[in-house]
Every structure is written in C-alpha cells, then in structure tokens.
Amino acid sequence: MTDYDDEPELAGYEPHGDRPLRSARRLHVMRAVVVLGIVALVLPGILTTYSLAKATAGAACAANVSYRVPSATGSAVRFEIFSAVGAGWVCYSVGAYGGDRKPVAALGLIPSYPTQAELRQLSPQDSLNP
C-alpha cells in the first residue's frame, strides 16, 4: 500500500478555478451544431413519409372516385385535421354533380389502396355521401 491520499492519476492536478471549461460562445456553437444535426436526421424521414402517404392517397382517391362517382372528371385528395370524419386524408370528386367538389371517402391517417370489397356504391346513409 502507498501513503498517497490522491490517486496517482490526479497527482499534480491543479483545477482551473472559477473559469468554465468552455466559453459561452463555444457552447452556443455546439448547441447549434447539435440542433442542425438532429434536424438533418429527422427531416428527410418526415418528408419521405409525407410524400409516400400523399402518393398513396392520390391513387386510392382516384380509384374510389372512378368506381363510386363515374360522372366525375377528376379527383382531389387533401389532408385535413378538422374534417367531418376526423383527422386524415379525405378524397373528393371533382366535376360531378354540376362541377361541385364533393367528399367521396375518408382514407384515414395512413391511406391504403382500396380493395374490391371497400369499393362499393355510395348509399344515402354513408357519412360522406356526395
């Protein structure tokens, strides 16, 4: 055993006193770099997810409109937070019924292409009846 009070790694260590290890300017730069790095990692994933959902919703809306409202000249899809059926993608027919834009289907938060069972003619009790 040795008679040292301190560990050998700390022998001769002199603390810096009240001065911080890093300056305020350096801390601000480091924080900015960290925030930019996190944004650079997260933003591409968000943009990719949004563009894929928009493309899927557009294809699903076109299929819904062509099957449910054959007289429509086109389809439009929008992401709505405060719609009649809740938050999500809502499909509209364009040009049918005298040129009005009428809701056809609620596609939900994560849209998917409709199956034949889901593609049925609208009935009067449907919540999104044009």
C-alpha positions as CSV (number, residue, x, y, z in Angstrom):
1,M,0.0,0.0,0.0
2,T,1.1,3.5,-0.6
3,D,0.8,6.6,1.6
4,Y,-0.7,8.8,-1.1
5,D,-4.1,10.5,-0.3
6,D,-4.8,11.1,-4.0
7,E,-4.9,8.7,-6.9
8,P,-1.7,8.6,-9.0
9,E,-3.7,10.0,-12.0
10,L,-4.6,13.1,-10.0
11,A,-1.1,13.8,-8.6
12,G,-0.1,17.3,-9.6
13,Y,-3.6,18.3,-10.8
14,E,-4.4,22.0,-10.5
15,P,-8.1,22.9,-11.1
16,H,-8.9,25.8,-13.4
17,G,-10.6,27.8,-10.6
18,D,-13.9,29.5,-11.3
19,R,-13.4,29.7,-15.0
20,P,-15.6,27.3,-17.0
21,L,-14.0,24.7,-19.3
22,R,-15.8,26.0,-22.4
23,S,-16.6,29.6,-23.3
24,A,-20.2,30.7,-23.8
25,R,-19.6,31.2,-27.5
26,R,-18.4,27.7,-27.9
27,L,-21.4,26.3,-26.0
28,H,-23.8,28.2,-28.3
29,V,-22.0,26.9,-31.4
30,M,-22.1,23.4,-30.1
31,R,-25.8,23.6,-29.4
32,A,-26.5,25.0,-32.9
33,V,-24.5,22.1,-34.4
34,V,-26.4,19.5,-32.4
35,V,-29.8,21.0,-33.3
36,L,-28.9,21.2,-37.0
37,G,-27.7,17.6,-36.8
38,I,-30.9,16.4,-35.3
39,V,-33.0,18.3,-37.9
40,A,-30.8,16.8,-40.7
41,L,-31.5,13.3,-39.4
42,V,-35.3,13.7,-38.8
43,L,-36.5,15.9,-41.6
44,P,-35.8,13.5,-44.5
45,G,-37.8,10.8,-42.8
46,I,-40.7,13.2,-42.3
47,L,-40.7,14.4,-45.9
48,T,-40.4,10.9,-47.3
49,T,-43.3,9.6,-45.2
50,Y,-45.5,12.6,-46.2
51,S,-44.7,12.2,-49.9
52,L,-45.4,8.5,-49.8
53,A,-48.7,9.0,-48.0
54,K,-49.7,11.7,-50.5
55,A,-49.0,9.5,-53.5
56,T,-50.9,6.5,-51.9
57,A,-53.8,8.8,-51.0
58,G,-53.9,10.1,-54.5
59,A,-54.0,6.7,-56.1
60,A,-56.6,5.5,-53.6
61,C,-58.7,8.6,-54.2
62,A,-58.6,8.1,-58.0
63,A,-59.8,4.5,-57.6
64,N,-62.6,5.5,-55.2
65,V,-63.8,8.3,-57.4
66,S,-63.7,6.3,-60.7
67,Y,-65.7,3.5,-59.1
68,R,-68.1,5.4,-56.8
69,V,-68.7,8.5,-59.0
70,P,-68.2,7.6,-62.6
71,S,-69.5,11.0,-63.8
72,A,-66.7,12.9,-62.1
73,T,-64.0,14.4,-64.3
74,G,-61.3,14.1,-61.7
75,S,-60.3,13.5,-58.0
76,A,-58.6,15.5,-55.3
77,V,-57.2,14.5,-52.0
78,R,-56.4,16.7,-49.0
79,F,-55.0,16.1,-45.5
80,E,-57.5,17.6,-43.1
81,I,-57.1,17.8,-39.3
82,F,-60.7,19.1,-38.6
83,S,-62.9,17.2,-41.1
84,A,-66.3,15.7,-40.5
85,V,-64.8,12.2,-40.1
86,G,-61.7,13.3,-38.1
87,A,-58.1,13.8,-38.9
88,G,-56.7,12.2,-42.1
89,W,-56.8,12.1,-45.8
90,V,-60.2,13.0,-47.4
91,C,-61.0,12.1,-51.0
92,Y,-63.1,14.5,-53.2
93,S,-64.7,14.1,-56.6
94,V,-64.2,17.0,-59.0
95,G,-66.6,17.9,-61.8
96,A,-69.5,15.7,-60.9
97,Y,-72.9,17.0,-59.9
98,G,-72.7,20.2,-61.8
99,G,-69.0,20.8,-61.2
100,D,-69.0,20.8,-57.4
101,R,-66.3,19.2,-55.3
102,K,-67.9,16.6,-53.0
103,P,-66.4,14.3,-50.4
104,V,-66.3,10.7,-51.5
105,A,-64.2,8.7,-49.0
106,A,-62.3,9.2,-45.8
107,L,-58.9,7.5,-46.3
108,G,-57.6,7.8,-42.7
109,L,-54.2,8.9,-41.4
110,I,-52.3,6.1,-43.2
111,P,-54.1,5.7,-46.6
112,S,-54.1,2.4,-48.4
113,Y,-55.3,1.3,-51.8
114,P,-59.0,0.1,-51.6
115,T,-60.0,-3.5,-52.1
116,Q,-63.0,-4.5,-54.2
117,A,-65.0,-5.1,-51.0
118,E,-64.3,-1.5,-50.0
119,L,-65.2,-0.1,-53.4
120,R,-69.0,-0.1,-53.2
121,Q,-71.5,2.4,-54.5
122,L,-72.4,5.1,-52.0
123,S,-75.7,4.7,-50.3
124,P,-77.7,7.6,-48.6
125,Q,-76.7,6.6,-45.1
126,D,-73.0,7.0,-45.8
127,S,-71.3,9.8,-43.9
128,L,-69.5,11.0,-47.0
129,N,-72.3,10.9,-49.5
130,P,-71.9,13.4,-52.3
